[in-house]
Amino acid sequence: MSRFLVKLDENLSRLHAAFLRERGYEADRVHDEGLSGASDERVWEAVLTEGRFLITLDLDFSDIRRFQLGTHPGILLVRARNKGRLAVLEVLQKVLQENPLESLRGCLVVADERFTRIRRP
C-alpha cells in the first residue's frame, strides 16, 4: 500500500514533517527541495507534478477560483491564531483527529484551533 503524499509549504517546520511521518504520511518540505522563496505558481507546479496534498499557512492558496476543488490533491490551510510551531502543530493534530488526510483529497480545508471547514468538490 502506498503512503499518502504530503507537501509542507515553506512556513512549516521539520517538527510538522516529523509529526506527519509518525502518522504514516510521506511528508516533504518545500524548504528541503530548494523551493523556499519560490513563487506560489512554482510550489503549486511541484504539488501537482508529485501529486501531494499541500499544507500551508499561505492565504493565497484559499482561492477556489484559482485552485478549483477536485482538480488537485487537496489543500489544508492552517489558520492558527499564533503562527508559532506548536500552535500550528496543535491545529494539525486536531485536523488529523477529525479526518484522515486521504479523505480530504481534492478539498480545500481551512482549520484553526476551534473549527475545521471543508469545501468538497
Residue pairs with C-beta under 8 A, 6 or more apart in sequence:
3 24
3 25
3 26
4 24
4 25
4 26
4 53
4 100
4 101
4 102
5 25
5 26
5 50
5 51
5 52
5 53
5 73
6 20
6 25
6 26
6 27
6 28
6 52
6 53
6 54
6 55
6 101
7 27
7 28
7 29
7 30
7 43
7 46
7 47
7 50
7 52
7 53
7 54
7 55
8 16
8 17
8 20
8 27
8 28
8 29
8 30
8 55
8 56
9 30
9 43
9 54
9 55
9 56
9 57
9 58
9 61
10 29
10 30
10 31
10 35
10 36
10 37
10 43
11 56
11 57
11 58
11 83
12 29
12 55
12 56
12 57
12 78
12 88
13 29
13 85
14 29
15 85
15 89
16 27
16 55
16 85
16 88
16 89
16 92
17 27
17 28
17 29
19 89
19 92
19 93
20 27
20 92
21 27
23 96
25 101
28 52
30 36
30 38
30 43
30 46
33 46
35 42
35 43
35 46
40 58
40 60
40 61
43 54
44 54
44 61
44 67
46 52
47 54
47 72
47 73
48 72
48 73
51 73
52 73
53 73
53 74
53 75
53 76
53 101
53 104
53 105
54 61
54 72
54 73
54 74
54 75
54 76
55 75
55 76
55 78
55 92
56 75
56 76
56 77
56 78
57 77
57 78
57 79
57 80
57 83
57 88
58 77
59 77
61 67
61 75
61 77
62 75
62 77
62 108
62 110
64 108
64 119
67 75
67 108
69 106
69 107
69 108
69 119
69 120
69 121
70 106
70 121
71 106
71 121
72 106
73 105
73 106
74 101
74 104
74 105
74 106
74 107
74 108
74 109
75 107
75 108
75 109
76 95
76 101
76 104
76 109
76 111
77 108
77 109
77 110
77 111
78 88
78 91
78 92
78 111
78 112
79 91
79 110
79 111
79 112
80 87
80 88
80 90
80 91
80 112
80 113
81 87
81 112
81 113
87 113
90 113
91 111
91 112
91 113
94 111
94 113
94 116
95 109
95 111
95 116
98 116
99 109
99 116
99 118
104 118
106 120
106 121
107 118
107 119
107 120
107 121
108 118
108 119
109 116
109 117
109 118
109 119
110 116
110 117
110 119
111 117
